[in-house]
Structure formats: C-alpha cells, structure tokens
Amino acid sequence: MTTPRVFSSRRSAFTLVELLTVIGIISLLIGILVPSLARARDIAKKASTRAELDAISKSLSMFENDYQSLPESSSDRIDPITGLPGAGSNNRLMGAHWLARAMAGPDFQGVDIGGHFLKDREKVSVVDGHITSVTSGGSGIPFATAATADRKGSYLESAKVLARDTDNRLQQIRSPGTGRLVIIDSFNWPILYYKANPRARHSFSNTNSRFGPNEPLGIYNLSDNIEITGDGSSGSGWDFAGSGVSHGLGYFGPDQSTILSSPDSVHSDLPPATTHRGKSFVDYLHEHRTHETGNVIKPVKPESFVLISPGKDGIYGTDDDVNNFSD
C-alpha cells in the first residue's frame, strides 16, 4: 500500500537576518557607486571646461585677427555702453566681463563691427545704427542705441556658456550687482580673463597704475578681476560655494622689490591658511620651471592672455582649477 504525497502550497519566507543582509549589501553597493559616479561627473565637467577654454582661446585668436588686438581686461576702463568710469562705481567691469563682451557683445547679439563696445575712453557718434568715432561729444553709447548697431556676430555659442553675473546659477553669496555677462564654466563659475601687457616694466602688479601712457605696471595685474577674486585685505571677492574662504588668487604675494631680491619668497607669501585657500596671484601665474632652474620670476604666457576656471570648489588659485597654461 502506498501513501500519497502531500505537496504544501506554503513558501518559506525570508528571515529577518536574510533581509537585513540583503539591505546591507545594497547599501554597501550604493555607498561604493555614488562617490564613483560623483567623481566621474566631476572629471567630465573638468574635461568639458578644458574644451571650453580651448574654444575660447581659438575665438580670441579670431577676435585678434578681426580687430588687430586682444580685448582689454583692465578694470579701470570706461564702460562704453554707459560712458561712466569703471573704477569706484557699480559700472566697473572686470576682465571676466570684458571677455564675455568680446565674445558675444553686451547683450548676446555680438560685438559691433567697429569694436566700440570694447574701446576705452572713445568718443562716438551713432547715426542710423552706425557707430563711428568723433573728435568731440558723445562720451558713451546708450544701451538702446547699442542694440541697433551693426554687429559682427558672436564668437561663441552664447546660450551654452553665458550668464549675467547676477544669475542664480552662480550661487554667489556676495552679489556683484552689475547684471553684465560673464562666461561660465561647466561648474557654473565665471571664467577669469587676464590680458598680458608685454610692454610693462614688471611681471606682476596689484594695481592698474601706469608709469606712462598705455604702460601698465605689470604684465599681469591682480586688479583686472579684483571684485571677483578679492584683494586679500579689504575684500574677499565672490563667495560662490559659500565656503567663507577667500580666493588665494586674490592675494598678490610679495611686492616686486621683494621678488627681485629674494625670488624664493614667491612660494611663501600667503596669510594664515584659515583665511584663504590656494596660491597667491604671483605664485599662481609665474613659470615654475623657469623659477626652479634659473631662479627667475617670469609670468606664464607673457605675450597673450590667461583664462582661469576655479574648478569644482569655486575657489581661484587651488589645485582643481582649470586654466590655459598648466599641463
């Protein structure tokens, strides 16, 4: 006699220990994966920023070919849109502003054919949308008139890289309040632009003071972007990431006489690390190899320009910066 088998319809459930084990494994995998994805995003943004700086460099070469000079970067320039002096007013434009204006004009519509949007202290007359130089009268171009001027067009795909410096994408704690255009990197921070002045007597300066007409004190001047980087004493610059830390690039470093008498001082010129982060202006922009081999302080790219993105941390002068002169 055989006994019929009885099949149970009941399934065994996961035990609490098994569930906790699975949850723990999933949490561990997420903990490993998320930082890796974040690092991959940061690497991709950095690569994108490098490509953007390369595109800007090529566009500046095109600009120079069209206008026979690179755009200025000095913050003591008069804004030709308003005719008001830059220094000491909210119409002061930094190198970052001048770069955006050279690449796309003041309103995303491109630079005017004569380049008057970018010329310092030029008197102009506007007739039927055509801007021309005059010997008297006309201390600036009203923005409404500038909007009707003949344009050459934009050198960049402006919608992708331009923002007003009051744009909430910049997340700045200290608002500059000008509403002018800047070119932003892949991290949404402004790209700084410093034009080299090969005729300058010294390599670096923290002022736009001149020995004579059109002869800046330094090949590179800290004051060109001083409202953004700060100046190491009276202002800390724009605090994009809310770190409360000043940009190292806002600190000039040793003065010219100190550099000449003691070149090694270029690496030991910053205030306590609690108030800043990164290299000083002089340390950041000098050729390290030339200094190490010949004890000579020489600026990078002394015949052209430098472009600087602060990288992920939003602080200019640190190791995660992206620029057009480092390997």
Secondary structure, DSSP 8 states (H G I E B T S, - for coil): ---------------HHHHHHHHHHHHHHHHHHHHHHHHHHHHHHHHHHHHHHHHHHHHHHHHHHHHSS-----TTS--TTT---STTSTT---HHHHHHHHHH-TTSS-EETT-GGG-TT--EEEETTEEEE-SSS--S--HHHHTTS-EEE-SS-HHHHEEETT-GGG--SS------EEEB-TTS-B-EEEE--TT-SEEEESS--EEETTEESEEEEGGGGHHHH--SSS-----SS----EEGGG---S-HHHHHH-GGGGGS----TTSEES--HHHHHB-HHHHHHH----BSSTTSEEEEE-TTTT-TTSTT-EESS--
